[in-house]
Amino acid sequence: MQQHKKAGVVICFFGDGAANQGQVYECFNMAQLWRLPILYVIENNRYAMGTPVMRASAVTDFSRRGTAFDVPGERVDGMDVVAVHAAAGAALAAIRAGGGPRILEMQTYRYRGHSMADPAKYRSAEEVQKMRETQDPIDQLRAHLLRDGHVDEAELKSLEAHVRAKVSEAAEYAAHQPEPDAAELETDVLA
């Protein structure tokens, strides 16, 4: 952004597993050294590819990972849409004001394994069900919108039906599209 004299902010997403890689710290160092406008979002789903964070990370508060480089960080309930919006807005405002890079650790949870090949046997079905019942982001947002009077039940049902139809339409469209030509493989790839 700076090299091209653009005022944008780069947002870099990675998970708790990648946060333990050495190159992440090299990036934090250079980003702060050059005061780059970048927001690092660490998605901490507590299990990386399948290893619990407590077994793979000496410091489990990922928001503090930039401390050695003076990169400010904040831990956020990544299952709370309102909290994520507020934290991201504040971080982006600070970055745009010339404050350099920031880290947001989004404490989140995934209901399924890391990939199709991951049966997620490293946690119990009860744990997953409890998270679904108590911290599901869609349910939490729904309750917030209803509680604060932003919408009523009928509006939400209508919106949900509209979204389901759009998703079905997109899936149907994608399923019937031809595979891209091999010549497109490197289109829009930077490097």
VOGUNU-895554 format. One record per residue (C-alpha): residue number from 1; residue in three letters; x, y, z. Coordinates in pm, whole numbers, plus 50000, padded with zeros to 5 digits. Layout:
+-----+------+-------+-------+-------+
! pos ! code !    px !    py !    pz !
+-----+------+-------+-------+-------+
! NUM !  Ala !     X !     Y !     Z !
...
+-----+------+-------+-------+-------+
***
This chain:
+-----+------+-------+-------+-------+
! pos ! code !    px !    py !    pz !
+-----+------+-------+-------+-------+
!   1 !  Met ! 50000 ! 50000 ! 50000 !
!   2 !  Gln ! 50267 ! 50250 ! 50100 !
!   3 !  Gln ! 50483 ! 50173 ! 49798 !
!   4 !  His ! 50189 ! 50241 ! 49568 !
!   5 !  Lys ! 50088 ! 50552 ! 49768 !
!   6 !  Lys ! 49746 ! 50403 ! 49847 !
!   7 !  Ala ! 49557 ! 50468 ! 50168 !
!   8 !  Gly ! 49417 ! 50119 ! 50215 !
!   9 !  Val ! 49471 ! 49871 ! 50494 !
!  10 !  Val ! 49583 ! 49512 ! 50443 !
!  11 !  Ile ! 49401 ! 49254 ! 50653 !
!  12 !  Cys ! 49587 ! 48927 ! 50702 !
!  13 !  Phe ! 49397 ! 48627 ! 50840 !
!  14 !  Phe ! 49566 ! 48319 ! 50983 !
!  15 !  Gly ! 49497 ! 48065 ! 51254 !
!  16 !  Asp ! 49636 ! 47969 ! 51590 !
!  17 !  Gly ! 49847 ! 47696 ! 51428 !
!  18 !  Ala ! 50013 ! 47936 ! 51183 !
!  19 !  Ala ! 50067 ! 48186 ! 51466 !
!  20 !  Asn ! 50339 ! 47954 ! 51597 !
!  21 !  Gln ! 50543 ! 47979 ! 51276 !
!  22 !  Gly ! 50860 ! 48187 ! 51281 !
!  23 !  Gln ! 50783 ! 48391 ! 50972 !
!  24 !  Val ! 50485 ! 48544 ! 51152 !
!  25 !  Tyr ! 50725 ! 48715 ! 51392 !
!  26 !  Glu ! 50942 ! 48836 ! 51106 !
!  27 !  Cys ! 50628 ! 48993 ! 50958 !
!  28 !  Phe ! 50532 ! 49158 ! 51288 !
!  29 !  Asn ! 50883 ! 49302 ! 51314 !
!  30 !  Met ! 50893 ! 49443 ! 50960 !
!  31 !  Ala ! 50535 ! 49571 ! 50977 !
!  32 !  Gln ! 50609 ! 49771 ! 51291 !
!  33 !  Leu ! 50952 ! 49882 ! 51169 !
!  34 !  Trp ! 50796 ! 50023 ! 50852 !
!  35 !  Arg ! 50469 ! 50125 ! 51026 !
!  36 !  Leu ! 50271 ! 49929 ! 50770 !
!  37 !  Pro ! 49892 ! 49964 ! 50760 !
!  38 !  Ile ! 49813 ! 49600 ! 50835 !
!  39 !  Leu ! 49565 ! 49428 ! 51060 !
!  40 !  Tyr ! 49662 ! 49075 ! 51161 !
!  41 !  Val ! 49355 ! 48867 ! 51251 !
!  42 !  Ile ! 49445 ! 48548 ! 51432 !
!  43 !  Glu ! 49155 ! 48304 ! 51426 !
!  44 !  Asn ! 49204 ! 48103 ! 51744 !
!  45 !  Asn ! 48969 ! 47807 ! 51713 !
!  46 !  Arg ! 49150 ! 47632 ! 52001 !
!  47 !  Tyr ! 49268 ! 47331 ! 51802 !
!  48 !  Ala ! 49488 ! 47439 ! 51509 !
!  49 !  Met ! 49473 ! 47137 ! 51278 !
!  50 !  Gly ! 49383 ! 46908 ! 51567 !
!  51 !  Thr ! 49621 ! 46980 ! 51853 !
!  52 !  Pro ! 49476 ! 47175 ! 52145 !
!  53 !  Val ! 49635 ! 47519 ! 52181 !
!  54 !  Met ! 49743 ! 47434 ! 52537 !
!  55 !  Arg ! 49966 ! 47156 ! 52399 !
!  56 !  Ala ! 50118 ! 47357 ! 52113 !
!  57 !  Ser ! 50159 ! 47713 ! 52243 !
!  58 !  Ala ! 50361 ! 47833 ! 52543 !
!  59 !  Val ! 50168 ! 48163 ! 52532 !
!  60 !  Thr ! 49802 ! 48103 ! 52452 !
!  61 !  Asp ! 49699 ! 48469 ! 52451 !
!  62 !  Phe ! 49768 ! 48531 ! 52082 !
!  63 !  Ser ! 49679 ! 48899 ! 52113 !
!  64 !  Arg ! 50011 ! 48939 ! 52299 !
!  65 !  Arg ! 50219 ! 48780 ! 52025 !
!  66 !  Gly ! 50328 ! 49121 ! 51889 !
!  67 !  Thr ! 50448 ! 49253 ! 52225 !
!  68 !  Ala ! 50818 ! 49201 ! 52144 !
!  69 !  Phe ! 50772 ! 49423 ! 51838 !
!  70 !  Asp ! 50546 ! 49682 ! 52003 !
!  71 !  Val ! 50250 ! 49573 ! 51790 !
!  72 !  Pro ! 49932 ! 49630 ! 51993 !
!  73 !  Gly ! 49688 ! 49344 ! 52019 !
!  74 !  Glu ! 49342 ! 49271 ! 52151 !
!  75 !  Arg ! 49159 ! 48950 ! 52235 !
!  76 !  Val ! 48801 ! 48944 ! 52101 !
!  77 !  Asp ! 48509 ! 48704 ! 52133 !
!  78 !  Gly ! 48511 ! 48592 ! 51771 !
!  79 !  Met ! 48171 ! 48430 ! 51816 !
!  80 !  Asp ! 48012 ! 48771 ! 51891 !
!  81 !  Val ! 47948 ! 48959 ! 51565 !
!  82 !  Val ! 47891 ! 49288 ! 51747 !
!  83 !  Ala ! 48218 ! 49258 ! 51943 !
!  84 !  Val ! 48410 ! 49169 ! 51625 !
!  85 !  His ! 48265 ! 49468 ! 51441 !
!  86 !  Ala ! 48356 ! 49707 ! 51723 !
!  87 !  Ala ! 48710 ! 49573 ! 51768 !
!  88 !  Ala ! 48780 ! 49569 ! 51394 !
!  89 !  Gly ! 48648 ! 49924 ! 51357 !
!  90 !  Ala ! 48870 ! 50055 ! 51637 !
!  91 !  Ala ! 49177 ! 49872 ! 51507 !
!  92 !  Leu ! 49122 ! 49994 ! 51151 !
!  93 !  Ala ! 49074 ! 50352 ! 51271 !
!  94 !  Ala ! 49403 ! 50337 ! 51463 !
!  95 !  Ile ! 49585 ! 50192 ! 51163 !
!  96 !  Arg ! 49439 ! 50452 ! 50925 !
!  97 !  Ala ! 49549 ! 50725 ! 51167 !
!  98 !  Gly ! 49909 ! 50613 ! 51118 !
!  99 !  Gly ! 49931 ! 50388 ! 51423 !
! 100 !  Gly ! 50101 ! 50103 ! 51241 !
! 101 !  Pro ! 50002 ! 49738 ! 51255 !
! 102 !  Arg ! 49756 ! 49582 ! 51499 !
! 103 !  Ile ! 49666 ! 49228 ! 51603 !
! 104 !  Leu ! 49317 ! 49101 ! 51678 !
! 105 !  Glu ! 49289 ! 48753 ! 51824 !
! 106 !  Met ! 48945 ! 48622 ! 51745 !
! 107 !  Gln ! 48857 ! 48349 ! 51991 !
! 108 !  Thr ! 48634 ! 48130 ! 51784 !
! 109 !  Tyr ! 48531 ! 47769 ! 51743 !
! 110 !  Arg ! 48475 ! 47538 ! 51451 !
! 111 !  Tyr ! 48206 ! 47275 ! 51471 !
! 112 !  Arg ! 48371 ! 47034 ! 51231 !
! 113 !  Gly ! 48721 ! 46907 ! 51171 !
! 114 !  His ! 48998 ! 47108 ! 51007 !
! 115 !  Ser ! 48929 ! 46942 ! 50671 !
! 116 !  Met ! 48711 ! 46675 ! 50514 !
! 117 !  Ala ! 48969 ! 46417 ! 50626 !
! 118 !  Asp ! 48959 ! 46529 ! 50991 !
! 119 !  Pro ! 48707 ! 46338 ! 51205 !
! 120 !  Ala ! 48779 ! 46577 ! 51497 !
! 121 !  Lys ! 48823 ! 46295 ! 51749 !
! 122 !  Tyr ! 49033 ! 46526 ! 51969 !
! 123 !  Arg ! 48721 ! 46673 ! 52132 !
! 124 !  Ser ! 48392 ! 46536 ! 52255 !
! 125 !  Ala ! 48056 ! 46560 ! 52084 !
! 126 !  Glu ! 47929 ! 46716 ! 52408 !
! 127 !  Glu ! 48184 ! 46998 ! 52382 !
! 128 !  Val ! 48077 ! 47078 ! 52026 !
! 129 !  Gln ! 47709 ! 47064 ! 52117 !
! 130 !  Lys ! 47760 ! 47294 ! 52416 !
! 131 !  Met ! 47935 ! 47551 ! 52195 !
! 132 !  Arg ! 47652 ! 47533 ! 51940 !
! 133 !  Glu ! 47391 ! 47584 ! 52210 !
! 134 !  Thr ! 47562 ! 47861 ! 52407 !
! 135 !  Gln ! 47791 ! 48054 ! 52171 !
! 136 !  Asp ! 47673 ! 48014 ! 51814 !
! 137 !  Pro ! 47737 ! 48350 ! 51642 !
! 138 !  Ile ! 47421 ! 48340 ! 51432 !
! 139 !  Asp ! 47203 ! 48263 ! 51733 !
! 140 !  Gln ! 47376 ! 48534 ! 51937 !
! 141 !  Leu ! 47328 ! 48795 ! 51664 !
! 142 !  Arg ! 46966 ! 48691 ! 51619 !
! 143 !  Ala ! 46904 ! 48737 ! 51994 !
! 144 !  His ! 47081 ! 49075 ! 51990 !
! 145 !  Leu ! 46880 ! 49204 ! 51695 !
! 146 !  Leu ! 46551 ! 49094 ! 51850 !
! 147 !  Arg ! 46639 ! 49213 ! 52203 !
! 148 !  Asp ! 46743 ! 49560 ! 52086 !
! 149 !  Gly ! 46444 ! 49597 ! 51856 !
! 150 !  His ! 46641 ! 49618 ! 51530 !
! 151 !  Val ! 46409 ! 49362 ! 51368 !
! 152 !  Asp ! 46114 ! 49144 ! 51459 !
! 153 !  Glu ! 46073 ! 48769 ! 51417 !
! 154 !  Ala ! 45886 ! 48802 ! 51085 !
! 155 !  Glu ! 46163 ! 49017 ! 50935 !
! 156 !  Leu ! 46428 ! 48766 ! 51042 !
! 157 !  Lys ! 46234 ! 48473 ! 50893 !
! 158 !  Ser ! 46199 ! 48664 ! 50568 !
! 159 !  Leu ! 46571 ! 48747 ! 50565 !
! 160 !  Glu ! 46665 ! 48385 ! 50639 !
! 161 !  Ala ! 46445 ! 48261 ! 50353 !
! 162 !  His ! 46604 ! 48517 ! 50119 !
! 163 !  Val ! 46956 ! 48411 ! 50223 !
! 164 !  Arg ! 46875 ! 48038 ! 50185 !
! 165 !  Ala ! 46742 ! 48106 ! 49834 !
! 166 !  Lys ! 47054 ! 48306 ! 49739 !
! 167 !  Val ! 47286 ! 48034 ! 49870 !
! 168 !  Ser ! 47092 ! 47765 ! 49684 !
! 169 !  Glu ! 47099 ! 47973 ! 49368 !
! 170 !  Ala ! 47475 ! 48026 ! 49396 !
! 171 !  Ala ! 47540 ! 47658 ! 49466 !
! 172 !  Glu ! 47326 ! 47554 ! 49171 !
! 173 !  Tyr ! 47504 ! 47803 ! 48944 !
! 174 !  Ala ! 47849 ! 47685 ! 49059 !
! 175 !  Ala ! 47760 ! 47319 ! 49016 !
! 176 !  His ! 47676 ! 47373 ! 48650 !
! 177 !  Gln ! 47974 ! 47584 ! 48547 !
! 178 !  Pro ! 48256 ! 47439 ! 48337 !
! 179 !  Glu ! 48599 ! 47400 ! 48495 !
! 180 !  Pro ! 48822 ! 47702 ! 48427 !
! 181 !  Asp ! 49079 ! 47676 ! 48152 !
! 182 !  Ala ! 49427 ! 47579 ! 48275 !
! 183 !  Ala ! 49558 ! 47907 ! 48131 !
! 184 !  Glu ! 49366 ! 48087 ! 48410 !
! 185 !  Leu ! 49572 ! 47919 ! 48682 !
! 186 !  Glu ! 49798 ! 48220 ! 48738 !
! 187 !  Thr ! 49550 ! 48495 ! 48655 !
! 188 !  Asp ! 49547 ! 48765 ! 48923 !
! 189 !  Val ! 49825 ! 48595 ! 49121 !
! 190 !  Leu ! 50060 ! 48851 ! 49273 !
! 191 !  Ala ! 50426 ! 48740 ! 49269 !
+-----+------+-------+-------+-------+
***
